[in-house]
């Protein structure tokens, strides 16, 4: 699969390059990024250096497609569709650089990635999944805003640098409308009460 560039009102989504290594390294020093994503912890410069060529190889194989989120000259984060099975499904994943949080950029980028994922010219997907460690409220709110349907709690399903965690699961079908959905775990304060398993 050939890499594509996606553009939104404020962002360009494109392949990360060697010029991004310093920004990737800096962003991945963030405790929340290490806690809620699968980046290594501790995150070393070599991890960023190895990540950039791996993204290009993943595009070529079609297993994963990852974009750097760029707001002008600033690396705002990473976003992608992962575990592309060839059977019409994949998983949306993202992280936002600490200096770019709170601007709605992940929702903006995710809309473009989801539309590309479902399009006949893009990923040709039928279903896009989303998973997050229980308690990752910001990620859950972004997925809910995109119209993802909450599907439940997956016990001890997610592994990362902190070990095993319970995970929230949601999905969006190509046939779903994109109306924001009600998620009980976010709407009734339950998210604040549910902790790490």
N, C-alpha and C positions, 0 to 999 in steps of 0.2 A: 504494500500500500504506500502511495506517495504522500508525504506530509502536505497538509493544506494550511493556509493562513485564514483565520476567521477574524472578522472585525465587528466591533460593536460601537456604540456611541462614544465610549471612552477608552476602549481597550483594543489592542491587537493581540491575538493569540497566535503564537508561532513557536517553532522549535527553539528550545533553549540552546545557547551556544557557549563556547568557551569563555566569552566575555561575561557570561552570567554567573560563573563559578563563585566569585566573591559574594555576590548578592544571595545566591542559593545557600552558601555556607553561613552567612550572617543570619538569614531568615530561619534556618534550621537550628540555630542556637536557642530559639524560643522554647520555653518549657511547655507551652500548650501545643505547639507543633509536634514536639517529641512525645507528648502524652497522648494526643488524639490521632496521630497518624502512624504510619509504619516506617517513618524515617529512622535510621539507626540512632541510638542514644548510648554514649555521647556521639554527636555528629561531628566528624572530622572533615578537614578540607578534602581529603582523598575521596570521601563519599560524594561530594559535589563534583569532583573531577571525573569520577567514574559514572556518575548519573547522566551527564550530557551525552556521551556517545551511546549509552544504553538506550536512551530515548529514541535516537535515530534508528538503532537496530530493532527496537520494538515496533516502530512504525513500519519498517521494512517487512518484518515477519507478520504484522497484522495482529499480534497478540495484545498489544496495548497501544493507545494513541495519547500522547501527552503534549500539552501546549504550555509554554510560558505565558503568563498573563502580564502584559505590558501596558502600563499607563504612561504614555509618553516614553521617556527614557528609564522609567522606574520599573523594576521587576516587582510586580504586585503579588505574585504567587505562581502556583502550578495547578493545572486542572487537566483531567483526562478521562477517557473511557478505558476501563481495564477489564481483563479476563474476557476478551472478545472471543467467544467460543466458535464462531462460524455458524452458529445455529440461531442467530438473531437476538442474542442477549449480551449485555455487558454491564459494567458497574461504574457509576459516576464517582469520582474522587477528586478532592482538591485540598489545597492548603493556601492560606493567605499570609503574606509577609506581615509581620507585626506593624510595620509602618503604613500599611495599606488597609488595615481593618476599619470597620465601621462606616464604609463608604458605599456598601451595596455592590461591590465589584464582583463578589463570587456569584451573586444571583444573576448579574448581567452576563458574566462569562458562561455560567451554567446554561442559561437560556440558549446561547449560541451553540454550545457543545451538544446539548440535548437535541436541538433542531437538526444539527449536522448528523448526529447519531441516528435519528429516525429517517433522514432524507434518503431517497433512492440514489442520489449522487454521492452520499456520504457513507455512513456506517450500515445503512439498510437494517437497522435493528427493529425488533418488535417490542422488546422490554429492556428498560434500563433500571437497574437496582441501585440502591443507596444504602450504605451501612455506616454506622458511627458508634463509637463507644458511648454507652449510657452516660449522660451528663454533658455531652458536647452540644449544648443548646444552640450555639450560633450556627453550626452545621445543620442541625435539625430544622431550624427556622428557615434557612435558605432552601432546603429541600421541600419543605411544606409550601413555601411561596411559589415554587415552580410547579406545584400540582401533584407532587409525589404523594401516593397513598401509603399511610402508615400500615405496616403489615404485622408488627409485633416485636416482642423482645426475644432475642436469641441468646440463650444462656451460655456464658463462657465461650462464645463463638468467635470472638475477635482476639487475635494475638498481636502483641506489639512489644516495645521495649519494657513496658511495665508488667508483662506477663499476660495472663488471660483476663478478658473482660466480657461482661455482658454487653450485648449490642442492640441498638435499635435498627430495625429493618423497614425499608419502604421501597416502593417501585412505581414506575410510570410506564404505561403502555403507549405505543404509538397512537392507539385509538382513543386514549384518554384526553379530555379537555385539560387545559392547563390552569384551571381555576384553583386557587389556593384551598387546601383541604384543612379540616379540623383534625388535629391530632390530640387525643386526650392527654398524652404524656406532656404536652406543652401547654394545653389550655387550662388545666385545672390545678396547676402547681405541683403535679406529681413529679415533674422532672427535677424539681429542687429536692424532693424527698428520696428519690432513687439514687443510690450511690454505687460505688464500685463493689463488685461481688468478691 
